[in-house]
Amino acid sequence: MRIALAGLATSHPYTDARTLSRHAELVVWEQDPERLRRFTDEHPGVKVAGSLDEVLAGRLDGVVLTVPNPQVPGALAKVLETGAACFVNKPAAASRAQLDQLDRLPIHDRVLSGSVLRFAPAFAGTRVERGEVLAVRATVRHDVGLWANGYNAWQDTPGEGGGTMVTMGIHGVELLVALLGPEVRLVGAAGARRHYATLRSEDTGVMALRWDDGVTGTVEILGVSESESYAVTLHKRDGTETIEIESGDDPVRGLGYEGTIEAFLAMVGGAPSPVPWRETRAVLDVLVSARESC
């Protein structure tokens, strides 16, 4: 197989490549020389392309797209022209304008985007008896202190990468939508800077959600945390059930990176995305709406 890594804008494609390199020949393109050097130091045999057009040229079986959010619609449009399976590292959109641009693209059924946590072993395959659910809650613990010193400032900028509310909030929204479906809307959101005063966005946030059948949900985002972990709590008439997702001894597997790449490789083989774009679109709309309200 031949897989293109189109962009290295976040840490995710570095992790993705460690798994993909066991299955495919990789070709990479990245705008930032330092990020590219870091990647080629780890993968010295990889083919390097000088532009997005070049990395997408020739025979391709799949594309992992990871560029700053404002560039996603234009880059994805070019990827779609290749007809190859595509994994868009999260989030695919962080503003209403970006989401509107995505809505104009002919997104086919071999495009996957979202949080890797959906494929974490502790969560994947979880099913609920919807009639028994009263309310749900997702708690995201992921420190954002790296941004406080200016690292990847575009991610921390609300109008570009969406800030903590979007970039970390997607993990919680994704898990709840995976359980309860895309018929959901945001009914409220709030954010604050409780510790990292130099952030452009927030380090703490909360969202309130409501599904069409009346189930309510809460997403808590804790961007000041000594450890990384995620939890989904289901409140039922007969008690409460909690699903914990932690990195464990093998973060690549425990947090769902490995499962995500397995799903992507199945798409390369011809399978449709396990996450319909309608579901991804619902997650993005909640996140963008939360960003607009804060």
matplotlib code that plots the C-alpha trace (Angstrom):
import matplotlib.pyplot as plt

x = [0.0, 1.0, -0.3, 0.2, 0.6, -0.6, 0.5, 2.0, 0.2, -0.5, 1.1, -1.4, 0.2, 3.5, 1.6, -0.4, 2.8, 4.3, 1.4, 1.0, 4.7, 4.2, 1.6, 2.5, 5.0, 4.6, 5.0, 4.9, 4.4, 4.6, 4.9, 7.0, 10.7, 11.1, 8.1, 9.2, 12.8, 11.4, 9.4, 12.2, 14.5, 12.1, 11.4, 14.6, 13.4, 10.1, 9.6, 9.2, 7.0, 7.4, 3.8, 0.2, -0.3, 2.9, 2.1, -1.3, 0.1, 0.5, -1.0, -2.4, -4.4, -5.1, -4.5, -4.1, -4.9, -3.5, -3.3, -4.4, -8.2, -8.5, -6.7, -8.8, -11.6, -9.3, -6.9, -9.8, -11.2, -8.0, -7.9, -11.4, -10.4, -8.0, -10.8, -8.6, -9.7, -9.1, -8.7, -9.0, -7.3, -9.7, -11.4, -12.3, -13.8, -13.5, -15.6, -19.0, -17.2, -15.0, -18.0, -20.0, -17.0, -17.0, -20.8, -20.1, -17.7, -18.7, -17.7, -17.9, -18.3, -14.6, -13.9, -13.4, -12.9, -13.2, -11.7, -9.6, -11.3, -14.3, -12.0, -10.5, -10.9, -12.6, -15.3, -15.5, -18.6, -20.4, -24.2, -26.9, -30.6, -31.7, -35.1, -33.2, -31.0, -32.0, -28.8, -25.2, -21.9, -18.5, -15.4, -12.3, -9.0, -6.2, -3.8, -3.4, -0.5, 1.7, -0.4, 0.2, 3.7, 2.6, 3.0, 0.7, -1.0, -3.5, -5.0, -5.6, -7.1, -10.9, -11.4, -8.7, -8.4, -11.2, -9.3, -9.8, -13.6, -13.3, -10.0, -10.5, -14.2, -14.5, -13.4, -16.4, -19.0, -17.7, -18.2, -21.7, -22.8, -21.3, -23.6, -26.7, -26.6, -26.5, -30.0, -28.4, -28.1, -26.2, -28.3, -25.5, -21.8, -19.3, -15.6, -13.0, -9.3, -8.7, -5.0, -3.3, -3.8, -1.9, -4.1, -6.1, -9.0, -10.0, -8.6, -11.9, -15.3, -18.7, -21.4, -25.0, -26.6, -30.1, -31.1, -34.4, -35.9, -35.2, -32.0, -29.7, -25.9, -23.0, -19.4, -16.8, -13.5, -10.6, -7.6, -5.6, -4.7, -1.7, -2.9, -4.8, -8.1, -11.6, -14.9, -18.5, -21.2, -24.6, -27.4, -30.2, -33.2, -31.6, -28.2, -25.1, -22.6, -19.2, -16.8, -13.2, -10.7, -7.0, -3.7, -2.4, 0.9, 0.2, -1.4, -1.5, -3.8, -5.5, -6.5, -7.7, -5.0, -4.4, -8.1, -8.5, -5.7, -7.3, -10.5, -8.7, -6.9, -10.2, -11.4, -8.3, -9.4, -12.8, -14.9, -17.1, -16.2, -17.4, -18.5, -21.1, -20.3, -23.8, -22.6, -19.3, -21.3, -23.4, -20.4, -18.8, -22.0, -22.2, -18.6, -18.9, -22.1, -20.3, -17.4, -19.9, -21.6, -18.5]
y = [0.0, 3.6, 6.1, 9.8, 11.8, 15.2, 17.5, 17.0, 19.9, 18.1, 15.2, 12.6, 11.9, 11.0, 8.4, 7.3, 6.8, 4.4, 2.0, 2.7, 2.1, -1.6, -1.9, 0.6, 2.8, 6.3, 9.6, 12.8, 16.5, 19.2, 23.0, 23.5, 22.4, 21.6, 19.3, 17.6, 17.1, 15.5, 13.1, 12.2, 11.6, 8.9, 7.6, 8.2, 6.1, 8.0, 9.8, 13.6, 15.6, 19.4, 20.3, 19.1, 18.5, 16.5, 14.3, 13.5, 12.8, 9.3, 6.0, 6.4, 4.0, 6.3, 9.8, 10.9, 14.7, 16.8, 20.5, 23.6, 23.9, 26.9, 24.8, 21.6, 22.4, 23.3, 20.4, 17.9, 19.1, 18.0, 14.7, 13.9, 14.3, 11.4, 9.0, 7.6, 6.7, 9.6, 10.0, 13.7, 14.1, 15.8, 18.3, 18.6, 22.1, 24.6, 27.5, 28.0, 29.3, 26.2, 23.9, 25.7, 25.1, 21.4, 21.2, 22.2, 19.3, 16.0, 13.9, 10.2, 7.2, 6.5, 9.7, 9.3, 12.0, 12.2, 11.4, 8.3, 7.5, 6.1, 3.2, 2.8, -0.9, 0.3, 2.0, 0.5, -1.7, -0.2, -0.2, 1.2, 0.5, 4.0, 3.8, 3.3, 6.3, 9.5, 11.5, 11.1, 12.9, 12.9, 14.1, 15.0, 15.4, 16.6, 19.3, 22.3, 24.0, 23.5, 26.2, 28.7, 29.2, 29.8, 26.2, 25.6, 29.0, 28.3, 25.5, 27.8, 30.6, 30.3, 31.4, 29.1, 25.8, 26.4, 26.5, 24.1, 24.0, 22.5, 20.7, 18.9, 19.1, 16.9, 13.9, 14.1, 15.0, 12.2, 9.6, 10.7, 10.9, 7.5, 6.1, 8.1, 9.2, 12.4, 13.8, 16.2, 20.0, 22.2, 24.0, 25.9, 26.2, 28.1, 28.4, 30.0, 30.4, 29.0, 28.4, 29.2, 32.9, 33.4, 31.1, 32.6, 30.3, 28.6, 25.9, 24.7, 24.3, 22.7, 22.0, 21.0, 18.8, 17.5, 14.7, 14.8, 12.2, 14.2, 12.6, 15.3, 15.3, 17.2, 17.5, 18.6, 19.7, 20.0, 21.4, 21.7, 18.1, 16.2, 13.1, 12.3, 10.3, 10.2, 9.0, 8.5, 8.2, 6.8, 7.7, 5.2, 4.7, 1.8, 3.4, 4.8, 3.2, 4.7, 3.8, 4.9, 5.3, 5.7, 5.3, 2.4, 0.8, 1.1, 4.5, 3.8, 0.9, 2.2, 5.6, 4.2, 5.3, 1.7, 1.0, 4.2, 3.1, -0.3, 1.3, 3.5, 0.5, -1.3, 1.8, 1.6, -2.0, -0.7, -0.7, 2.4, 4.6, 3.1, 6.6, 8.1, 11.7, 12.6, 11.7, 13.6, 16.6, 16.5, 16.4, 19.4, 21.4, 21.0, 22.0, 25.0, 26.1, 25.9, 28.0, 30.6, 30.8, 31.4]
z = [0.0, -0.5, 2.1, 2.1, 5.3, 4.2, 6.9, 10.4, 12.1, 15.4, 17.3, 15.9, 12.5, 14.2, 16.2, 13.2, 11.1, 13.7, 13.1, 9.3, 8.6, 9.5, 6.7, 3.9, 2.1, 3.4, 1.6, 3.6, 3.1, 5.8, 5.6, 8.7, 8.3, 12.0, 12.1, 8.9, 10.3, 13.5, 11.3, 9.0, 11.9, 13.1, 9.6, 7.5, 4.6, 4.0, 0.7, 1.1, -1.2, -1.7, -1.8, -1.2, -4.9, -5.1, -2.1, -3.7, -7.1, -8.5, -7.1, -3.6, -1.5, 1.4, 2.9, 6.5, 6.4, 9.3, 8.5, 10.5, 10.6, 8.2, 5.5, 5.9, 3.4, 0.6, 1.3, 1.7, -1.7, -3.3, -1.5, -2.6, -6.2, -5.8, -4.7, -2.0, 1.5, 3.8, 7.6, 8.7, 12.1, 14.4, 14.4, 10.8, 11.5, 14.3, 13.1, 11.3, 8.2, 8.1, 8.6, 5.9, 3.5, 4.4, 3.7, 0.1, -0.5, -2.1, 0.9, 0.1, 2.3, 2.7, 4.6, 8.4, 11.0, 14.7, 18.1, 18.4, 21.7, 19.8, 18.9, 22.4, 23.6, 26.8, 24.8, 21.3, 21.0, 24.0, 23.5, 25.7, 26.1, 25.2, 27.0, 30.3, 29.9, 31.8, 31.2, 30.2, 31.0, 29.5, 31.4, 29.5, 31.3, 29.0, 30.0, 27.6, 29.3, 26.2, 24.5, 27.3, 26.0, 22.4, 21.0, 18.0, 18.7, 15.9, 18.0, 20.9, 18.7, 18.8, 15.2, 13.8, 15.7, 18.1, 21.4, 24.3, 23.9, 20.4, 20.3, 23.7, 23.8, 20.7, 22.8, 25.0, 22.4, 20.1, 22.8, 23.6, 20.0, 19.4, 22.1, 21.5, 17.8, 15.9, 16.7, 19.2, 19.7, 22.0, 24.6, 26.5, 27.0, 29.2, 29.5, 31.7, 32.3, 35.8, 35.6, 32.3, 32.1, 28.8, 26.8, 23.9, 24.7, 27.9, 30.1, 31.6, 29.9, 30.0, 27.4, 27.8, 25.1, 24.4, 22.1, 20.2, 22.5, 25.6, 26.9, 28.3, 28.3, 29.8, 28.6, 31.1, 29.8, 32.3, 30.6, 33.8, 34.7, 35.9, 34.0, 30.8, 31.1, 29.8, 31.3, 30.2, 32.8, 32.1, 34.6, 34.6, 36.7, 38.5, 39.0, 37.4, 35.1, 34.3, 31.4, 32.0, 29.2, 30.2, 28.3, 30.4, 29.5, 25.8, 24.9, 21.2, 21.9, 25.1, 23.7, 20.4, 18.0, 16.9, 16.4, 14.4, 12.0, 11.7, 10.7, 8.2, 6.7, 6.3, 4.3, 2.2, 1.4, 0.2, 3.3, 4.1, 7.1, 10.3, 11.3, 8.8, 7.9, 9.2, 12.6, 12.3, 11.0, 14.2, 16.4, 14.6, 14.8, 18.5, 18.9, 16.6, 18.4, 21.7, 20.4, 19.1, 22.5, 24.6]

ax = plt.figure().add_subplot(projection="3d")
ax.plot(x, y, z, "-o")
ax.set_aspect("equal")
plt.show()
